[in-house]
Amino acid sequence: MRIIHVIHTPRYSGAEMLVASLTKNHTAMGHASCVVSINPPEEDFKSLIEQQKQDGIAWITPSTRLGRLARAPFIKKTAIEFSPDVAFAHSVIPAAYARLAGIKNVISVLHSETNYKSGYIRYFEKLLQYRLSGVISVSELARQQYTDNFSCPPTILVPNGISIASIERNAIHRELARRSLGFSDTDKVVVQIGRITEIKQQHLSLQAIIPVIKGNTTVHLVLAGLFEGESYLDDLKRMAHSEGVERNVHFLGARKDVADLLCAADLYLMPSLREAHSVAMIEALAAGLPIIASPIPSFQYASAFDGVYLSPPENLEEFSSTIKAVLNQPKRYQRNLHGFDIKDTALAYIDFATQCTS
């Protein structure tokens, strides 16, 4: 099967990293893969693209940002040259342009639970839904929202997956990972990975950990992820400075060494206001870390695993007390993550594509 993925911007974010993992696994299964984007790649992502190209995976990206009228022709040109059997279009904007480009057998992949909140976007989806061969949703809520609003096409739930072996293997190298990140054996490292944006609520992680740091200066908070909004980032930095904890709060930006970060950590925080099916949550589970997360619907499955605490992060006193208690009794957990491996996800995509195109 020849598979093309249509994405918005090549960057270190959940959907794009999933695409990179899918193409790698599909190539290993004997399927030709190509990725086309409507925006140029972010600078730090270019090395991953080069690595994928060496593995035989084509990445076609524009040299400059494309205007709205230029996006469909760019995708169409790539599709004509690659001649795909199926196209996976990740999120609503790429899915719209893939259909406007005239690609056959487009399958939309919904990575968010607010995909069609905008009436403008819902209107165009009603016009274009008949050009879809199928819809993959990473969460049941997103799937239900689509079927509630649109009459076709067939939909399926396929949870995100990760390379569990690579995360677990890195856990063996904890001492080396901590040293490379500048932490000593006695430091307590608390990590949150995800876009630096209000929806991820890093400000609550910071507010909750400030009293913990003041009581124990070996505690460090590491915030890793794309910076989406300088004002929010500046607010976080000002808060750390005003409270006198800036030496213990680290803003790392987008990272490709997530496995090492998880390996080095003692605790994982995820106080998100909203998520669909977080890749970062699965990675933290695979690393065996204790996890404190929001009690939102998409995290409820994680409560079945040992060492996962779901509590409202806006209750700062409880949030802070849980952080302190977990750090006082450090532990890692062996968890059975059957069904969350990227190989399972990649196979589910192929099976659904076969069903939709036969």
C-alpha distance (Angstrom), angle and dihedral (degrees) to the residues before:
residue distance angle dihedral
M1 . . .
R2 3.82 . .
I3 3.80 110.6 .
I4 3.77 129.4 -168.9
H5 3.80 123.0 -169.8
V6 3.80 119.1 -155.8
I7 3.81 114.7 -156.7
H8 3.78 138.1 168.9
T9 3.84 106.8 -130.1
P10 3.83 127.4 -3.6
R11 3.81 103.1 -125.8
Y12 3.78 143.5 126.7
S13 3.79 96.8 -78.8
G14 3.79 133.6 119.2
A15 3.82 100.5 -96.8
E16 3.80 95.1 43.0
M17 3.80 93.3 46.8
L18 3.80 89.0 49.8
V19 3.81 89.2 53.5
A20 3.81 90.7 51.2
S21 3.81 90.2 51.3
L22 3.82 93.3 45.7
T23 3.80 93.4 50.9
K24 3.79 91.1 48.9
N25 3.79 92.0 51.7
H26 3.80 94.9 41.6
T27 3.80 90.2 51.6
A28 3.80 89.6 51.6
M29 3.83 87.6 52.1
G30 3.81 90.4 54.5
H31 3.81 99.6 -100.3
A32 3.82 119.5 131.2
S33 3.81 112.2 -124.9
C34 3.79 134.9 -161.6
V35 3.82 130.9 175.6
V36 3.80 123.0 -156.7
S37 3.80 124.5 -175.4
I38 3.79 134.2 -167.2
N39 3.82 92.4 -142.8
P40 3.81 132.1 47.5
P41 3.81 116.3 -99.6
E42 3.76 120.3 -95.2
E43 3.78 110.9 -105.4
D44 3.81 98.2 -109.9
F45 3.83 91.0 50.4
K46 3.80 94.6 59.8
S47 3.81 93.7 84.4
L48 3.82 90.5 57.7
I49 3.81 90.2 50.5
E50 3.81 90.4 52.3
Q51 3.80 90.2 50.0
Q52 3.79 90.7 50.9
K53 3.80 91.6 48.9
Q54 3.80 89.2 54.4
D55 3.81 87.0 55.5
G56 3.81 90.0 55.6
I57 3.82 97.7 -99.6
A58 3.81 114.6 134.1
W59 3.81 119.3 -137.4
I60 3.80 116.3 -169.9
T61 3.80 112.8 -170.5
P62 3.82 131.8 163.9
S63 3.80 118.9 -112.9
T64 3.82 91.3 -133.1
R65 3.81 135.4 22.9
L66 3.79 110.1 -76.5
G67 3.77 122.6 -130.6
R68 3.79 117.5 -126.5
L69 3.80 93.5 -98.8
A70 3.82 92.4 50.6
R71 3.81 97.7 51.5
A72 3.82 101.3 75.9
P73 3.86 93.8 45.9
F74 3.83 90.3 50.1
I75 3.81 91.6 51.4
K76 3.82 91.4 43.5
K77 3.82 92.2 53.1
T78 3.81 90.9 51.3
A79 3.81 91.9 47.1
I80 3.80 92.2 50.5
E81 3.80 90.7 52.1
F82 3.82 95.2 44.2
S83 3.83 97.2 36.9
P84 3.83 98.3 -153.4
D85 3.78 126.4 -158.2
V86 3.80 90.0 -150.0
A87 3.80 137.9 8.0
F88 3.80 124.8 -147.9
A89 3.81 107.6 -157.7
H90 3.78 112.0 -163.5
S91 3.82 114.7 -142.6
V92 3.77 130.1 -9.7
I93 3.82 101.9 -71.6
P94 3.84 96.6 50.8
A95 3.81 88.5 42.8
A96 3.80 90.7 55.6
Y97 3.80 94.6 48.3
A98 3.82 92.7 45.2
R99 3.80 89.1 59.3
L100 3.80 93.5 42.8
A101 3.81 86.6 53.4
G102 3.80 88.5 60.1
I103 3.80 97.3 -117.9
K104 3.79 113.1 163.2
N105 3.80 123.1 -131.0
V106 3.81 97.7 21.2
I107 3.80 115.1 -179.9
S108 3.79 115.2 -165.5
V109 3.82 117.3 -141.8
L110 3.81 114.0 -153.8
H111 3.81 111.2 -152.1
S112 3.80 97.5 170.1
E113 3.78 138.2 56.5
T114 3.82 91.3 -139.1
N115 3.80 97.0 54.9
Y116 3.80 96.5 130.2
K117 3.77 102.8 25.6
S118 3.81 89.9 119.5
G119 3.80 115.4 80.3
Y120 3.81 88.7 -147.0
I121 3.80 91.8 57.9
R122 3.83 92.2 44.1
Y123 3.80 89.9 53.7
F124 3.79 93.4 54.6
E125 3.79 92.1 43.8
K126 3.79 90.0 56.1
L127 3.80 88.1 54.7
L128 3.80 94.6 45.9
Q129 3.83 103.0 34.9
Y130 3.80 91.8 94.8
R131 3.80 89.9 63.5
L132 3.80 92.1 60.8
S133 3.78 122.0 96.9
G134 3.78 93.0 -163.6
V135 3.80 148.0 -25.5
I136 3.80 126.8 -123.2
S137 3.79 116.1 -162.7
V138 3.79 124.5 -168.2
S139 3.82 91.7 -151.9
E140 3.80 135.1 36.8
L141 3.81 92.0 -126.8
A142 3.82 92.2 56.2
R143 3.81 90.3 47.7
Q144 3.79 91.7 50.0
Q145 3.79 92.1 48.2
Y146 3.80 90.2 54.1
T147 3.81 94.8 49.0
D148 3.82 90.7 46.0
N149 3.81 91.2 56.5
F150 3.80 104.0 33.6
S151 3.79 134.4 44.0
C152 3.79 99.2 -145.5
P153 3.03 162.9 77.0
P154 3.86 122.5 28.3
T155 3.80 114.3 -86.4
I156 3.78 134.1 -156.7
L157 3.80 136.8 -174.6
V158 3.82 113.5 -126.8
P159 3.82 113.2 170.3
N160 3.79 117.1 -144.1
G161 3.77 117.9 -96.6
I162 3.80 136.9 -158.5
S163 3.77 137.6 -161.1
I164 3.78 94.6 -91.6
A165 3.80 93.6 -177.2
S166 3.81 92.8 58.7
I167 3.81 92.2 52.3
E168 3.79 94.5 45.7
R169 3.79 92.2 45.5
N170 3.80 91.2 54.7
A171 3.80 90.9 54.6
I172 3.81 87.6 73.5
H173 3.81 90.3 63.8
R174 3.80 98.0 56.5
E175 3.82 97.2 131.5
L176 3.80 92.8 49.9
A177 3.82 92.2 46.6
R178 3.80 93.0 50.5
R179 3.77 92.1 48.8
S180 3.80 92.8 49.4
L181 3.81 89.9 52.7
G182 3.79 92.6 48.9
F183 3.81 99.3 -107.5
S184 3.80 125.9 132.0
D185 3.80 127.8 -137.7
T186 3.81 90.5 -101.2
D187 3.81 96.3 51.3
K188 3.80 119.8 105.1
V189 3.81 108.4 -139.1
V190 3.81 120.2 -159.4
V191 3.81 115.5 -172.7
Q192 3.79 136.1 -165.0
I193 3.81 117.9 -179.2
G194 3.78 123.0 -167.3
R195 3.78 143.1 80.5
I196 3.81 111.7 -42.1
T197 3.77 96.4 -118.7
E198 3.79 137.9 119.8
I199 3.81 93.5 -102.3
K200 3.83 88.3 64.8
Q201 3.83 90.4 49.8
Q202 3.79 99.0 -142.3
H203 3.80 86.9 161.9
L204 3.81 89.4 68.8
S205 3.81 91.4 50.6
L206 3.79 89.1 51.2
Q207 3.80 94.8 45.6
A208 3.80 91.5 48.7
I209 3.79 95.8 47.7
I210 3.82 97.8 45.4
P211 3.85 94.1 83.3
V212 3.80 89.7 43.8
I213 3.81 91.2 54.3
K214 3.81 91.8 45.9
G215 3.79 88.7 54.7
N216 3.81 94.0 44.7
T217 3.80 119.4 22.3
T218 3.82 91.8 -165.7
V219 3.83 88.7 73.8
H220 3.81 115.8 99.5
L221 3.80 131.2 -173.6
V222 3.81 116.0 -148.4
L223 3.81 117.2 -164.8
A224 3.80 111.4 -170.5
G225 3.78 125.8 178.0
L226 3.77 146.6 81.5
F227 3.79 114.8 -47.6
E228 3.82 105.4 -121.5
G229 3.78 106.4 179.1
E230 3.78 122.7 11.3
S231 3.80 93.5 -144.3
Y232 3.81 93.0 61.0
L233 3.80 91.3 46.3
D234 3.80 90.6 48.7
D235 3.81 90.0 50.8
L236 3.80 90.5 53.8
K237 3.80 92.2 48.9
R238 3.80 92.1 47.6
M239 3.80 90.4 50.8
A240 3.80 92.0 51.5
H241 3.81 90.9 47.5
S242 3.80 95.9 46.2
E243 3.82 90.6 50.6
G244 3.80 91.9 47.7
V245 3.81 95.2 -120.4
E246 3.82 100.4 107.7
R247 3.83 91.8 116.0
N248 3.80 88.9 60.4
V249 3.82 97.6 45.5
H250 3.79 116.7 77.4
F251 3.83 125.7 -167.1
L252 3.80 106.4 -162.6
G253 3.79 102.8 171.2
A254 3.81 120.9 -148.6
R255 3.82 112.9 -10.2
K256 3.76 136.8 -165.8
D257 3.83 93.0 -167.7
V258 3.81 95.7 72.6
A259 3.80 91.8 137.8
D260 3.81 90.5 56.9
L261 3.80 91.8 48.1
L262 3.79 91.1 52.6
C263 3.77 90.8 44.7
A264 3.81 91.1 53.9
A265 3.81 95.3 44.9
D266 3.80 129.8 97.2
L267 3.82 97.1 -165.6
Y268 3.80 137.3 16.8
L269 3.80 123.8 -145.9
M270 3.80 126.1 -160.2
P271 3.82 111.1 168.3
S272 3.82 93.1 160.5
L273 3.78 118.8 164.0
R274 3.81 90.1 -147.7
E275 3.81 137.4 3.9
A276 3.79 136.1 165.8
H277 3.80 106.1 -153.5
S278 3.76 107.0 -31.5
V279 3.80 119.0 -141.8
A280 3.81 87.8 -163.3
M281 3.81 91.3 59.2
I282 3.80 91.7 53.5
E283 3.80 90.6 48.1
A284 3.80 91.4 52.0
L285 3.81 90.5 48.6
A286 3.81 90.7 50.2
A287 3.81 91.3 49.6
G288 3.81 89.1 57.7
L289 3.79 93.7 -123.7
P290 3.79 123.8 153.5
I291 3.81 106.1 -110.2
I292 3.79 132.6 -153.7
A293 3.80 110.4 -166.5
S294 3.78 143.3 160.3
P295 3.83 116.2 -85.7
I296 3.82 90.9 -121.8
P297 3.83 119.2 144.6
S298 3.80 95.5 -105.0
F299 3.82 91.3 57.1
Q300 3.80 96.9 48.8
Y301 3.82 92.7 94.2
A302 3.82 89.1 60.4
S303 3.80 91.9 61.7
A304 3.81 88.3 74.9
F305 3.81 89.4 69.1
D306 3.80 124.5 82.8
G307 3.78 116.2 -105.4
V308 3.81 96.6 26.4
Y309 3.81 116.9 124.3
L310 3.80 118.6 -169.8
S311 3.79 112.5 -166.0
P312 3.82 136.0 144.3
P313 3.83 105.2 -88.8
E314 3.80 91.5 -155.5
N315 3.82 86.4 70.4
L316 3.80 89.5 81.2
E317 3.79 95.7 -179.6
E318 3.81 92.1 56.1
F319 3.81 92.2 40.2
S320 3.80 91.6 52.0
S321 3.81 93.5 44.9
T322 3.81 91.5 51.6
I323 3.81 91.4 50.4
K324 3.79 90.5 51.3
A325 3.81 93.9 46.1
V326 3.82 93.6 49.7
L327 3.81 92.8 47.9
N328 3.79 90.5 50.5
Q329 3.82 90.0 58.0
P330 3.81 105.2 36.1
K331 3.79 115.2 -164.5
R332 3.79 141.1 156.0
Y333 3.79 124.2 -145.9
Q334 3.79 136.0 -141.4
R335 3.80 106.7 -137.0
N336 3.78 131.2 -175.2
L337 3.81 105.1 -130.6
H338 3.77 98.1 174.8
G339 3.80 108.8 162.2
F340 3.80 95.6 26.1
D341 3.80 97.7 83.9
I342 3.80 116.9 115.0
K343 3.82 89.3 -125.0
D344 3.82 88.9 63.8
T345 3.80 90.5 48.0
A346 3.81 93.5 47.8
L347 3.80 91.8 50.3
A348 3.83 91.6 48.7
Y349 3.83 89.7 54.1
I350 3.82 90.8 52.2
D351 3.79 93.3 46.7
F352 3.80 92.5 50.1
A353 3.81 92.4 45.5
T354 3.81 89.9 51.8
Q355 3.80 89.9 50.0
C356 3.82 92.8 48.9
T357 3.79 97.0 46.0
S358 3.81 101.4 40.1
